């Protein structure tokens, strides 16, 4: 979501689903776990070195000599010497992948939406995953409405206006906080950290679509800077930080509102100039465009409408964000201070629910044939080449003899985890009791990631690392819908739930 995790890794050869013949039921068979556990190295009680790492006379400090002896004792164990050979010469997370987990996470699902969007999209070297996830959701209805086989909405169009709006939101936030907060306060520091980052959230998409609409990608395609946004972002960030200091000084010096508004206008013109030259001039939201498209019957047609007209059928405002944050009470409305893009627009709003409610809502959405925008911590226990996200994927205990046992709440509290990437759910595999086993995920890292662009997410991984799902209110109970009428608990800007996908 706007950070390194959201940016795709270098392309790898695509993984293709392989249909395997089911074993005969006439003879006993080993389970996948039994088959591969048979070759695991047993965990005996680890040999304890007589030498400690901390100084025996002063345990506040590390003893170099004692640590050296500890390492020598460590490598007397043949398993540790084997581990050294394997883990020092390759990526440990790859070396320690569990084959049985890989074989279980197949692209086989018994509940799917009737139409998946095509083609698989590619955000390239940018943090626009949230825009890609949202437009990948929107385009399915458009493809059906206009009878189009392959279609993309312009991600760059929303990207342009998001940058403009975020710049204004940042400057207004700087003015809003100038009198009550020092420049080195935690709030101002958080604002200055990322004035116009690539990442975003669902409510920001709602603001953009409501104000500017949407357009086909053919009418506003990606520029080089849309696909490689870092240089443009650095320039905008440097300029806005400088402008933020100037606005704070004007406010503190008692400048008139007119003088402050004039200064801010010049600053915003600089931002729009940079964006226009880097991304190109976007279509006007209220002017009609002519869009030519080809139907599945090979008929060429033309539509003439404005970006706002094109967005009318999306009904984006009705959808709500469910989140699972075990630090906070469930059935509680959450928001984040000074987080947004359109000033005075729809605020970031989360309905905090337990995992069961969130997943039931996702299953209900898929039964309605609707895709789901969701946010997660994509880098944890995942393999982007194979397209697998599974808590059982990597066995660090086997390789390093360490136990990792933090809860979801503890990971949030310590900064170990947060939302980093937005994708789309399009299918789920349910057991005979209707319980989810695995989910199909449409990513935006091109066909070279996963199985032709699609990932498999285990249900256990969803429990631990999925934080958000955007759903139609009709798929949740009245009790959950009523949460929207609460006065929201305000989380600080630096809270993990303030992370942008």
C-alpha positions in Angstrom: 0.0 0.0 0.0 2.2 2.7 -1.1 5.3 1.3 0.6 8.0 -1.2 -0.5 5.8 -4.2 0.2 3.2 -3.0 -2.3 5.7 -2.7 -5.1 6.1 -5.9 -7.2 9.3 -7.9 -7.1 11.3 -8.4 -10.4 9.4 -10.6 -12.9 9.8 -14.3 -12.6 8.6 -17.1 -15.0 4.9 -17.6 -14.5 3.6 -20.5 -12.5 0.9 -22.5 -14.1 -1.7 -24.6 -12.3 -1.1 -28.3 -12.8 -4.0 -30.8 -12.6 -2.9 -33.8 -10.6 -4.6 -37.2 -10.7 -6.4 -38.0 -7.5 -5.0 -41.1 -5.6 -7.0 -44.3 -5.7 -9.2 -44.8 -2.6 -8.6 -48.6 -2.7 -5.2 -48.4 -0.9 -4.0 -46.4 2.1 -2.2 -43.2 1.2 -0.1 -40.8 3.2 -1.3 -37.3 3.8 0.9 -34.5 2.4 2.0 -33.7 5.9 2.9 -37.3 6.7 4.8 -37.6 3.4 7.1 -34.6 4.0 7.3 -34.8 7.8 8.9 -38.2 7.3 12.1 -36.5 6.1 12.1 -33.7 8.7 15.0 -33.4 11.1 13.7 -34.2 14.6 14.0 -31.4 17.1 16.0 -32.7 20.1 16.7 -30.5 23.1 19.3 -28.0 21.7 22.8 -28.5 23.1 23.5 -25.8 25.6 26.8 -24.0 25.4 28.8 -23.6 28.6 29.6 -20.1 27.3 27.1 -17.2 27.4 26.7 -14.2 25.1 26.3 -11.7 27.9 29.1 -10.9 30.1 29.0 -13.1 33.2 30.2 -10.2 35.4 28.1 -7.5 33.8 25.0 -8.9 32.0 24.1 -5.4 30.7 26.8 -5.9 28.1 27.8 -8.4 25.4 31.1 -10.3 25.9 32.9 -10.6 22.6 35.1 -13.4 23.8 32.3 -15.4 25.3 30.1 -14.9 22.2 33.0 -16.2 20.0 33.1 -19.4 22.1 29.4 -19.7 22.0 29.5 -19.7 18.1 32.2 -22.4 18.2 30.1 -24.6 20.5 27.1 -23.9 18.2 28.9 -25.2 15.2 29.9 -28.4 16.9 26.3 -29.6 16.2 26.1 -31.2 12.8 22.6 -29.8 12.2 23.9 -26.3 12.7 26.7 -26.9 10.3 24.2 -28.1 7.8 22.1 -25.1 8.5 25.1 -22.8 7.9 25.7 -24.3 4.5 22.1 -24.0 3.4 21.0 -20.8 5.0 24.1 -18.6 4.4 24.2 -19.3 0.6 20.5 -18.6 -0.3 17.3 -16.8 0.9 16.3 -18.6 4.1 12.6 -18.1 3.4 13.0 -20.0 0.2 15.3 -22.7 1.7 12.8 -23.3 4.5 9.6 -23.5 2.4 7.5 -26.5 3.3 6.6 -28.7 0.2 3.3 -29.9 1.7 2.1 -26.3 2.1 2.9 -25.5 -1.5 1.1 -28.6 -2.8 -2.0 -27.8 -0.7 -2.3 -24.3 -2.0 -3.8 -25.1 -5.4 -5.8 -22.9 -7.7 -9.0 -25.0 -7.2 -12.1 -23.3 -5.8 -15.7 -24.3 -5.5 -17.2 -20.8 -5.1 -16.1 -18.2 -7.7 -17.6 -15.0 -9.1 -19.0 -15.6 -12.7 -16.7 -13.0 -14.3 -13.1 -12.1 -13.5 -11.6 -9.0 -15.0 -9.1 -9.2 -17.7 -6.3 -8.6 -18.4 -4.1 -9.1 -15.3 -2.8 -5.6 -14.4 0.6 -4.4 -13.6 1.3 -1.5 -11.2 5.0 -1.7 -12.0 7.4 0.3 -9.8 4.8 2.3 -8.0 2.7 2.0 -4.8 -0.7 2.3 -6.6 -2.0 -1.1 -5.5 -5.1 0.4 -3.9 -6.0 2.2 -7.1 -5.4 -1.0 -9.1 -7.4 -3.1 -6.7 -10.3 -0.6 -6.8 -10.3 -0.3 -10.6 -10.0 -4.1 -10.9 -13.3 -4.3 -8.9 -15.0 -1.6 -10.9 -14.1 -2.9 -14.4 -16.0 -6.2 -14.0 -19.4 -4.4 -14.1 -18.2 -2.2 -17.0 -17.0 -5.2 -19.0 -20.4 -6.8 -18.5 -22.4 -3.6 -19.3 -20.5 -2.9 -22.5 -19.9 -6.6 -23.4 -16.1 -6.2 -23.5 -13.7 -9.1 -23.2 -10.7 -7.2 -22.0 -10.6 -3.8 -20.3 -8.7 -1.6 -17.9 -9.7 1.7 -16.3 -7.1 4.4 -16.1 -5.2 4.1 -12.9 -3.1 7.1 -13.8 -6.3 9.3 -13.9 -7.1 8.6 -10.3 -3.4 8.8 -9.4 -3.1 12.3 -10.8 -6.1 13.7 -8.9 -5.1 11.8 -5.7 -1.7 13.6 -5.7 -3.4 17.0 -6.2 -5.9 16.3 -3.5 -3.3 14.9 -1.1 -1.1 18.0 -1.6 -4.0 20.2 -0.6 -4.9 17.9 2.3 -1.3 18.1 3.6 -1.1 21.9 3.4 -4.5 22.2 5.1 -3.3 19.8 7.8 -0.1 21.9 8.3 -2.2 25.0 8.8 -4.6 23.1 11.0 -1.8 22.0 13.3 0.5 25.1 13.2 -0.7 26.8 16.4 -1.0 23.8 18.6 1.8 21.5 17.6 5.6 22.1 17.3 7.3 21.2 14.1 9.0 18.3 15.8 5.8 17.0 17.4 4.8 13.5 16.6 1.8 14.7 14.5 3.7 17.2 12.4 6.5 14.7 12.0 4.0 12.1 10.7 2.5 14.6 8.3 5.9 15.6 7.0 7.0 11.9 6.6 4.8 11.3 3.6 2.8 14.3 2.2 1.9 12.7 -1.1 2.8 9.0 -0.9 1.5 6.6 -3.5 -0.6 4.6 -1.1 -4.3 5.0 -0.2 -7.4 3.6 1.3 -11.0 2.7 0.1 -12.5 5.9 1.4 -10.0 7.9 -0.6 -11.1 6.0 -3.7 -14.7 7.0 -2.9 -13.7 10.6 -2.6 -11.8 10.6 -6.0 -14.5 8.8 -7.9 -17.3 11.0 -6.5 -15.4 14.2 -7.4 -13.6 13.2 -10.7 -15.2 10.0 -12.0 -13.3 7.4 -13.9 -12.1 7.0 -17.5 -10.9 4.1 -19.7 -7.2 3.6 -19.7 -7.0 4.1 -23.5 -7.9 7.7 -22.9 -5.3 8.4 -20.2 -2.7 5.7 -20.2 0.3 5.4 -17.8 3.2 7.7 -18.4 6.7 6.6 -17.5 6.4 8.5 -14.1 3.1 6.7 -13.3 4.9 3.4 -13.7 8.1 4.6 -12.0 6.8 7.1 -9.4 9.8 7.5 -7.1 11.5 10.5 -8.7 8.2 12.4 -9.0 7.3 11.6 -5.5 10.7 12.7 -4.1 10.4 16.1 -5.9 6.8 16.6 -4.6 7.7 15.6 -1.1 10.7 18.0 -0.9 8.6 20.8 -2.3 5.7 20.2 0.1 7.9 19.9 3.2 9.5 23.3 2.3 6.0 24.8 1.6 4.8 23.3 4.9 7.4 25.2 6.9 6.5 28.4 5.0 2.8 28.1 5.8 3.6 27.4 9.5 5.7 30.5 9.6 3.0 32.6 8.1 0.4 31.3 10.5 2.7 31.9 13.5 3.5 35.4 12.3 -0.2 36.2 12.3 -0.5 36.6 8.5 -3.9 37.4 7.1 -6.0 34.6 5.7 -5.8 36.2 2.3 -2.0 36.2 2.4 -2.0 32.6 3.5 -4.5 31.6 0.8 -2.4 33.4 -1.9 0.8 31.6 -0.7 -1.0 28.2 -0.7 -2.4 28.9 -4.2 1.2 29.3 -5.6 2.2 26.1 -3.8 -0.7 24.2 -5.4 0.1 25.6 -8.8 3.7 24.2 -8.4 2.2 20.8 -7.5 -0.2 20.7 -10.5 2.6 21.8 -12.8 4.9 19.0 -11.7 2.1 16.4 -12.0 1.0 17.6 -15.4 4.5 17.5 -16.8 5.1 14.0 -15.3 1.8 12.3 -15.9 0.2 14.4 -18.6 -2.9 16.6 -18.6 -5.9 14.5 -17.5 -9.4 14.6 -19.0 -11.8 17.1 -17.4 -14.3 15.4 -15.1 -17.3 17.3 -16.5 -16.4 17.2 -20.2 -17.5 14.4 -22.5 -15.0 12.0 -24.0 -15.4 9.7 -27.0 -14.5 6.1 -26.2 -14.3 3.5 -28.9 -14.5 -0.1 -27.8 -14.9 -3.6 -29.4 -17.6 -6.0 -28.1 -17.2 -9.7 -27.7 -19.2 -10.0 -31.0 -16.4 -7.9 -32.7 -18.6 -4.9 -33.1 -16.9 -1.5 -32.8 -19.0 1.0 -30.8 -18.5 4.5 -29.4 -19.6 5.9 -26.1 -19.8 9.6 -25.3 -20.0 10.6 -21.7 -18.2 12.4 -18.9 -15.9 10.7 -16.4 -18.5 11.5 -13.8 -21.2 9.9 -15.9 -19.0 6.8 -16.5 -18.7 6.3 -12.7 -22.4 6.6 -11.9 -23.1 2.9 -12.1 -20.3 2.0 -9.7 -22.2 3.0 -6.5 -18.9 3.2 -4.6 -20.4 5.2 -1.7 -22.5 2.4 -0.5 -19.6 0.0 0.3 -18.1 -0.1 3.8 -14.7 -1.1 5.1 -14.7 -4.0 7.6 -11.4 -4.3 9.5 -10.0 -6.8 12.0 -8.0 -5.1 14.7 -7.9 -7.2 17.8 -6.3 -4.4 19.8 -9.7 -2.5 19.7 -13.2 -3.6 20.7 -15.2 -5.3 18.1 -18.4 -3.8 16.7 -16.7 -0.4 17.1 -16.3 2.4 14.6 -12.7 3.6 14.0 -11.2 6.5 12.2 -7.7 7.9 11.8 -6.7 11.5 12.7 -5.5 13.7 9.7 -5.6 10.8 7.2 -7.3 11.4 3.9 -7.0 13.0 0.5 -10.0 15.3 -0.3 -10.2 17.9 2.5 -13.7 17.8 4.1 -14.4 14.6 2.0 -15.5 11.3 3.3 -13.3 10.4 6.3 -11.4 7.1 6.7 -13.9 4.9 8.4 -13.5 1.3 9.6 -16.0 -1.0 11.2 -14.0 -3.2 13.5 -15.3 -6.8 13.6 -13.9 -10.2 14.4 -12.4 -12.5 11.8 -15.5 -14.7 11.6 -17.7 -11.8 10.7 -15.3 -10.4 8.1 -14.9 -13.8 6.4 -18.6 -14.5 6.4 -19.2 -11.2 4.7 -16.5 -12.0 2.1 -18.1 -15.4 1.3 -21.5 -13.7 1.0 -20.1 -11.2 -1.4 -18.7 -14.0 -3.6 -22.0 -15.8 -3.5 -23.5 -12.6 -4.9 -20.9 -12.7 -7.7 -19.1 -9.6 -6.4 -15.3 -9.2 -6.1 -13.8 -7.9 -2.8 -11.2 -5.1 -2.3 -9.1 -6.2 0.7 -5.9 -5.0 2.5 -3.3 -7.2 4.0 0.4 -7.5 5.0 1.5 -9.2 1.8 5.2 -9.7 2.6 4.5 -12.0 5.6 4.8 -15.8 5.0 4.4 -15.4 1.3 6.2 -16.3 -2.0 5.4 -13.9 -4.8 6.9 -16.1 -7.5 4.7 -19.1 -6.5 1.8 -16.9 -5.6 1.3 -18.4 -2.1 0.4 -16.8 1.1 0.2 -19.3 3.9 1.2 -19.2 7.6 2.6 -22.8 7.2 4.7 -21.9 4.2 8.1 -21.3 5.9 9.5 -23.3 8.8 11.8 -20.9 10.6 11.8 -23.1 13.7 13.3 -25.9 11.7 16.1 -23.8 10.3 17.0 -21.6 13.2 15.5 -23.4 16.3 13.5 -20.3 17.2 9.9 -19.9 18.0 7.8 -17.1 16.6 4.6 -16.8 18.5 3.2 -13.2 18.5 -0.5 -12.7 18.2 -2.1 -10.5 15.6 -2.6 -7.8 18.2 1.0 -8.0 19.4 2.3 -7.7 15.8 0.2 -4.5 15.4 1.4 -3.1 18.8 5.0 -3.6 18.1 5.0 -2.5 14.5 5.7 -6.0 13.2 2.7 -5.9 10.9 0.3 -3.5 9.2 -1.6 -3.2 5.9 0.9 -2.9 3.1 -0.9 -4.0 0.0 -4.4 -4.1 -1.5 -5.7 -6.8 -3.8 -9.0 -8.4 -4.9 -10.7 -11.6 -3.8 -12.5 -13.5 -6.6 -13.0 -17.0 -5.2 -13.0 -19.3 -2.1 -12.8 -23.0 -1.5 -15.2 -24.2 1.2 -15.2 -27.5 3.0 -18.3 -29.6 3.5 -19.4 -27.5 6.4 -19.0 -24.2 4.5 -15.8 -23.2 6.2 -13.2 -21.4 4.1 -10.0 -23.3 3.3 -8.3 -21.0 0.8 -9.0 -17.9 -1.2 -8.2 -16.8 -4.8 -6.5 -13.4 -5.0 -6.2 -11.2 -8.0 -2.9 -9.2 -7.7 -1.5 -6.3 -9.7 2.0 -7.5 -10.2 1.6 -8.8 -13.8 1.2 -12.3 -15.1 4.7 -13.2 -14.1 3.8 -13.3 -10.4 2.0 -16.3 -9.0 -0.2 -18.4 -11.3 -0.7 -16.1 -14.3 -1.1 -13.1 -11.9 -3.3 -14.9 -9.3 -2.3 -15.9 -5.8 -3.6 -18.4 -3.3 -4.2 -17.3 0.3 -4.7 -19.9 3.0 -7.6 -19.2 5.4 -5.1 -19.2 8.3 -3.1 -16.5 6.6 -6.2 -14.5 6.1 -6.9 -14.7 9.9 -3.4 -13.4 10.7 -2.5 -11.0 8.0 -5.7 -9.7 6.4 -6.8 -6.4 8.0 -9.6 -5.1 5.7 -12.4 -6.1 3.4 -14.7 -3.8 1.6 -18.2 -5.1 1.3 -21.8 -4.3 0.5 -23.7 -3.5 3.8 -26.3 -6.0 2.8 -24.0 -8.9 3.5 -23.5 -8.0 7.2 -26.0 -8.1 10.1 -28.0 -5.1 11.3 -25.8 -5.1 14.4 -22.7 -4.5 12.3 -24.5 -1.9 10.1 -25.5 0.0 13.2 -21.9 0.5 14.1 -21.8 3.1 11.4 -24.0 5.4 13.5 -21.5 5.4 16.4 -19.1 8.3 17.1 -15.8 6.9 15.9 -12.8 6.2 18.1 -10.0 8.4 16.7 -6.7 6.6 16.2 -3.5 8.7 15.8 -2.0 9.2 12.4 0.9 7.0 13.2 -1.3 4.0 14.3 -0.8 0.8 12.2 -4.4 1.1 11.0 -3.4 4.4 9.5 -1.0 2.6 7.1 -1.9 3.1 3.4 -2.1 0.3 1.0 
